[in-house]
Amino acid sequence: MTMYQVMDEENHCIATFHHFQEAMYTAQDFTLWDDEHYYHVEELDLAVA
């Protein structure tokens, strides 16, 4: 299973999503709203047992 995390410039997790587009939109919105910080999306692969 793949999850997507919105991270700040210091790699702190801000939010986690199941869908890439949702994570991208959130990262873009956060970056536009807060010009002192930068947000990006990291892919997180979770192993299913």
C-alpha positions in Angstrom: 0.0 0.0 0.0 1.3 3.5 -0.9 0.6 6.5 1.3 1.6 10.1 0.6 2.9 12.4 3.3 2.9 16.2 3.1 6.2 17.3 4.6 7.6 20.7 5.4 11.1 21.9 4.5 12.5 20.3 7.7 10.8 17.0 6.8 8.2 17.1 9.5 5.0 15.2 8.5 2.1 17.6 8.3 -0.6 15.3 6.8 -0.9 11.8 5.3 -3.1 10.8 2.3 -4.1 7.8 0.3 -4.2 9.7 -3.0 -1.3 11.5 -4.6 -3.4 14.3 -6.1 -4.9 15.1 -2.7 -1.5 15.3 -1.1 -0.1 17.5 -4.0 -3.1 19.9 -3.7 -2.6 20.2 0.0 1.2 20.8 -0.3 0.5 23.5 -2.9 -2.1 25.1 -0.8 0.1 25.1 2.3 3.0 26.6 0.4 0.7 29.4 -1.0 -0.8 30.2 2.4 2.5 30.2 4.3 5.2 31.9 2.4 7.8 31.3 5.2 7.7 27.5 4.6 7.9 25.1 1.7 5.8 21.9 1.6 6.3 18.8 -0.6 5.0 15.3 -1.0 6.9 12.1 0.0 5.8 8.6 -1.0 5.6 6.2 1.8 5.4 2.4 0.9 3.7 0.3 3.6 4.2 -3.5 3.5 1.0 -5.4 3.8 1.5 -8.6 5.8 
